[in-house]
Amino acid sequence: MFGLLFLILFTPGVSEFICMSSDLEMSYTFCDSTAQAFMLNVTPCSMNTSVWKAALTWIPRSDIRFLKIVFRVWYDGARALFWEELLCSGADDEYSVCGMLKGETLVSAFDIKGSTVKFPKGNYNIVIQGLSDDSENNMVICLNVTMIVKQDAF
């Protein structure tokens, strides 16, 4: 019933709502002022589920030969999580984004497996970076996500 959908060339610096429900509210901005062609749909918009269904459409602004995803999460101002994953290394890559050329359109559906961790009520700031090399200087995409969990897990 609840879903989130955000799309297309955002206005730099403007926060966009991702979703809102009785237990969860999410919005985002991009880390830089460069317009992005980007869409993400996630259902359901609730912390009371263990799997979110996601659909992603994205047109990268550079070739994707190497791609590392980095998540940094802060909870009520304190660092809560750091996680990184190498998706594309140029050899035996299994993800559809690997090998894409600048300007091609990625359309992908996947599950975001909910954690067994129950998120306490509060404010979460999440930075998600897509990096095109190991130096962490070349970002392909970067999102600042604000997540507000409105009630404690039961």
GUKOLRO-960965 format. One record per residue (C-alpha): residue number from 1; residue in one letter; z, x, y. Coordinates in steps of 0.001 Angstrom, whole numbers. Each point is the difference from the previous one (the first is absolute). Example, Ala and Ser with C-alpha at 12.3 -4.5 7.8 and 13.67 -1.06 7.14 Angstrom:
2
SITE    k  r        z        x        y
SITE    1  A     7800    12300    -4500
SITE    2  S     -660     1370     3440
//
This chain:
154
SITE    k  r        z        x        y
SITE    1  M        0        0        0
SITE    2  F      962     2694     2477
SITE    3  G    -2481     2800      446
SITE    4  L     -698     2684     2428
SITE    5  L    -3289      774     1474
SITE    6  F     -906     2423     2689
SITE    7  L    -3431     1123      841
SITE    8  I    -2448     1971     1884
SITE    9  L     -128     2076     3077
SITE   10  F     3512     -316     1345
SITE   11  T      884      310     3636
SITE   12  P     1691     3402      426
SITE   13  G     3750     -228      470
SITE   14  V      215    -3729     -740
SITE   15  S     2293    -1088    -2812
SITE   16  E    -1594    -2361    -2514
SITE   17  F     1926    -2352    -2288
SITE   18  I     -577      580    -3691
SITE   19  C     2144    -2835    -1294
SITE   20  M     3040    -2135      614
SITE   21  S     2080    -2022    -2429
SITE   22  S     3604    -1118     -326
SITE   23  D     1039     3367    -1468
SITE   24  L    -2545     2521     1345
SITE   25  E    -1853      880     3178
SITE   26  M    -2555     2808      279
SITE   27  S    -2152     1323     2834
SITE   28  Y    -1954     3201      666
SITE   29  T    -1599     2252     2539
SITE   30  F    -2227     2994     -630
SITE   31  C     1427     3469      675
SITE   32  D    -2865      972     2277
SITE   33  S    -2188    -1792     2512
SITE   34  T    -3237      257    -2004
SITE   35  A    -1357    -3388    -1068
SITE   36  Q       95     -633    -3743
SITE   37  A    -2060    -2272    -2252
SITE   38  F     2763    -1119    -2333
SITE   39  M     1161    -3115    -1844
SITE   40  L     2888     -540    -2392
SITE   41  N     1013    -3212    -1720
SITE   42  V     3277      -78    -1932
SITE   43  T     1545    -2989    -1770
SITE   44  P     2631    -1300     -219
SITE   45  C     1779      831     3260
SITE   46  S     3428      210    -1592
SITE   47  M     2543     2570    -1111
SITE   48  N      862    -2267    -2933
SITE   49  T    -2886     1169    -2178
SITE   50  S     -596     3088    -2102
SITE   51  V    -3815      192      482
SITE   52  W    -2067     -504     3119
SITE   53  K    -3737     -556     -373
SITE   54  A    -1904     2058     2551
SITE   55  A    -3626      -44     1117
SITE   56  L    -1196     2823     2248
SITE   57  T    -3170      400     2030
SITE   58  W     -331     3219     1983
SITE   59  I    -2748     2059     1583
SITE   60  P     1273     3596      192
SITE   61  R     -800     2050     3072
SITE   62  S     -659     3155    -2061
SITE   63  D    -1176      975    -3489
SITE   64  I     2656     -358    -2723
SITE   65  R      -99     3058    -2249
SITE   66  F     3755      643      105
SITE   67  L     2546    -2751      703
SITE   68  K     3755      220        8
SITE   69  I     2090    -3063      867
SITE   70  V     3399      610     1607
SITE   71  F     2690    -2690      447
SITE   72  R     2973      533     2276
SITE   73  V     2560    -2800      170
SITE   74  W     2939     -375     2372
SITE   75  Y     2662    -2692     -449
SITE   76  D     1898    -1011     3133
SITE   77  G     -930     3374     1533
SITE   78  A      993     2227    -2964
SITE   79  R    -2562     1705    -2249
SITE   80  A      -27    -1924    -3283
SITE   81  L    -3071     1191    -1933
SITE   82  F    -2692     2646      -44
SITE   83  W    -2772     -302    -2581
SITE   84  E    -3459     1512     -281
SITE   85  E    -2814     -434    -2483
SITE   86  L    -3236     1937     -423
SITE   87  L    -2730    -2582     -597
SITE   88  C    -3097     2183      304
SITE   89  S     -278     3711     -729
SITE   90  G    -3752      309     -582
SITE   91  A      314      373    -3770
SITE   92  D      279    -2846    -2530
SITE   93  D      982    -2509     2688
SITE   94  E      691    -3491    -1300
SITE   95  Y      263    -2040     3214
SITE   96  S    -2979    -1779     1588
SITE   97  V      748     1494     3429
SITE   98  C     -587     3551    -1284
SITE   99  G    -3395     1378      970
SITE  100  M     -698    -2659     2629
SITE  101  L    -2039     1022     3010
SITE  102  K      854     -721     3608
SITE  103  G    -1137    -3537      858
SITE  104  E     -112    -1324    -3564
SITE  105  T     2058    -3118     -680
SITE  106  L     2831       75    -2518
SITE  107  V      856    -3337    -1586
SITE  108  S     2834      184    -2526
SITE  109  A     2594    -2268    -1606
SITE  110  F     3210     1336    -1516
SITE  111  D     3604     -825     -766
SITE  112  I     2886     1375     2003
SITE  113  K     2644      116    -2643
SITE  114  G     3252    -1083     1512
SITE  115  S     2853     2259     -433
SITE  116  T     3048     -789    -1999
SITE  117  V     1816      998     3171
SITE  118  K     1184    -2948     2052
SITE  119  F     -488      614     3701
SITE  120  P     3081     -782     2073
SITE  121  K     -301    -2194     3055
SITE  122  G    -1075     2046     2998
SITE  123  N    -2808     1713     1882
SITE  124  Y    -2358     2448    -1710
SITE  125  N    -2488     2262     1750
SITE  126  I    -2716     1260    -2320
SITE  127  V    -2615     2620      842
SITE  128  I    -2925      106    -2427
SITE  129  Q    -2387     2925      428
SITE  130  G    -3276      724    -1758
SITE  131  L     -696     3739      273
SITE  132  S    -3318     1717     -691
SITE  133  D     1493     3423     -719
SITE  134  D     3269     1612    -1038
SITE  135  S      812     1225     3508
SITE  136  E      997    -3526     1101
SITE  137  N    -1991      511     3205
SITE  138  N    -3064    -2075     -879
SITE  139  M      907    -3676     -190
SITE  140  V    -2567    -2429    -1323
SITE  141  I     2293    -2934      755
SITE  142  C     3568     -491     1178
SITE  143  L     2002    -3225      252
SITE  144  N     3381     -674     1587
SITE  145  V     1382    -3026    -1848
SITE  146  T     3088    -1906     1071
SITE  147  M     1645    -1950    -2813
SITE  148  I     2940    -2303      624
SITE  149  V     1834    -1196    -3089
SITE  150  K     1754    -3154     1176
SITE  151  Q     2417     -541    -2874
SITE  152  D     1730     2088    -2609
SITE  153  A    -1422      -48    -3510
SITE  154  F     1736    -2334    -2414
//
